[in-house]
Structure formats: C-alpha cells, structure tokens
Amino acid sequence: MVWWIPSCIVYNKAMDITITLNEAESKALAYVAYSPQEWAENAVKERARIAMDEIFQSEVTRMLADPNTTEIPADREAVVLAADIKSAAERQTEAELNGPGLSI
C-alpha cells in the first residue's frame, strides 16, 4: 500500500512525501489507525508544527536581541520561511565532517 502525504512548506517549496508499507506493516497500521492515511498526515503535520514553533521562538528571540531589527513579522510562516536555518541533513553532514568534539 502506498500513501501520499500532502504538501507542506519546507524551504519555500512544497513537498510531497510518499510512504510505502509492506503488507504486514499496512495491516498493522490499519489495526491501530481508523485511517492510516489521515494518521500519517497528522503525524507529519504535527511534527512540522512543533518544528515551526521552535524556529519561530528562536527567531523572535534572536530578532529581539538584535538592535538592528526594527520590526518582527506577525505571521509565523513568514518568520519561519525567512529564518536562516540549516536542515537536519545539513547539520548531520557538518557534524560528520567535523568529527567528534568539533563544531561549526
């Protein structure tokens, strides 16, 4: 069974995520979720919402501490999209390249 998870905004681009479950995984997920598709969509969107909250709080804190910042957007998505952040994959790659005990 293949489920399509609808688009969400990441780095100012829409993203589709496809999850393929084997027959046993599909049966197991259907056992615990009335709608496996809806469950997967909700799980991903909730994790994205939590990350957006983290990014928003971090950016607002940074902007408040920056004397050169004259205004802070009221729109959470605008703040997240404008944030100069690295993806988890980028951070992981940097950590692997730097080795233990080193940071960028």
C-alpha positions as CSV (number, residue, x, y, z in Angstrom):
1,M,0.0,0.0,0.0
2,V,1.3,3.5,-0.9
3,W,0.0,6.6,0.9
4,W,0.6,10.1,-0.3
5,I,1.1,12.8,2.3
6,P,0.0,16.2,1.1
7,S,2.3,19.1,0.6
8,C,3.8,21.1,3.4
9,I,6.2,24.1,3.0
10,V,9.8,23.4,3.6
11,Y,12.5,25.9,2.4
12,N,9.8,27.8,0.5
13,K,9.0,24.7,-1.6
14,A,6.0,22.4,-1.5
15,M,6.9,18.8,-0.6
16,D,5.2,15.5,-1.3
17,I,6.2,12.6,0.8
18,T,5.5,9.0,-0.2
19,I,5.5,6.1,2.3
20,T,5.4,2.6,1.0
21,L,4.4,-0.1,3.6
22,N,4.7,-3.8,3.0
23,E,1.5,-5.9,3.5
24,A,2.3,-6.7,7.2
25,E,3.0,-3.0,8.0
26,S,-0.1,-1.9,6.2
27,K,-2.3,-4.4,8.2
28,A,-0.6,-3.4,11.5
29,L,-1.2,0.3,10.9
30,A,-4.8,-0.3,9.9
31,Y,-5.2,-2.1,13.2
32,V,-4.3,0.9,15.2
33,A,-5.5,3.8,13.0
34,Y,-9.0,4.2,11.6
35,S,-7.5,5.9,8.6
36,P,-3.8,5.2,8.1
37,Q,-3.5,7.9,5.5
38,E,-5.0,10.5,7.9
39,W,-2.9,9.2,10.8
40,A,0.3,9.6,8.7
41,E,-0.7,13.1,7.5
42,N,-1.5,14.2,11.1
43,A,1.8,12.8,12.5
44,V,3.9,14.6,9.9
45,K,2.0,17.9,10.1
46,E,2.1,17.9,13.9
47,R,5.9,17.3,13.9
48,A,6.2,20.1,11.3
49,R,4.1,22.4,13.6
50,I,6.4,21.7,16.5
51,A,9.5,22.5,14.5
52,M,7.8,25.7,13.2
53,D,7.1,26.7,16.8
54,E,10.8,26.1,17.7
55,I,12.1,28.0,14.7
56,F,9.6,30.9,15.4
57,Q,10.6,31.2,19.1
58,S,14.3,31.1,18.2
59,E,14.0,33.7,15.5
60,V,11.9,36.1,17.6
61,T,14.4,35.8,20.5
62,R,17.2,36.5,18.0
63,M,15.4,39.4,16.5
64,L,14.6,40.9,19.9
65,A,18.3,40.7,20.9
66,D,19.4,42.3,17.6
67,P,19.4,46.2,17.9
68,N,19.3,46.4,14.1
69,T,16.0,44.7,13.9
70,T,13.3,47.3,13.6
71,E,10.2,45.1,13.1
72,I,9.2,41.5,13.6
73,P,6.7,39.9,11.2
74,A,3.5,38.9,12.9
75,D,3.0,36.0,10.6
76,R,4.6,32.8,11.9
77,E,5.1,31.2,8.5
78,A,6.8,34.4,7.3
79,V,9.2,34.2,10.2
80,V,9.9,30.5,9.6
81,L,10.4,31.0,5.8
82,A,12.8,34.0,6.4
83,A,14.8,32.1,9.0
84,D,18.4,31.4,8.1
85,I,18.5,27.8,9.3
86,K,20.1,24.5,8.2
87,S,18.2,21.3,7.7
88,A,18.8,18.3,9.9
89,A,20.6,16.7,7.0
90,E,22.9,19.7,6.6
91,R,23.6,19.7,10.4
92,Q,24.3,16.0,10.4
93,T,26.7,16.2,7.4
94,E,28.6,19.0,9.1
95,A,28.8,17.0,12.3
96,E,30.2,14.0,10.4
97,L,32.7,16.1,8.5
98,N,33.9,17.8,11.7
99,G,34.2,14.7,13.7
100,P,33.6,14.3,17.5
101,G,34.1,17.3,19.7
102,L,34.3,19.9,16.9
103,S,31.6,22.3,15.9
104,I,31.0,24.9,13.2
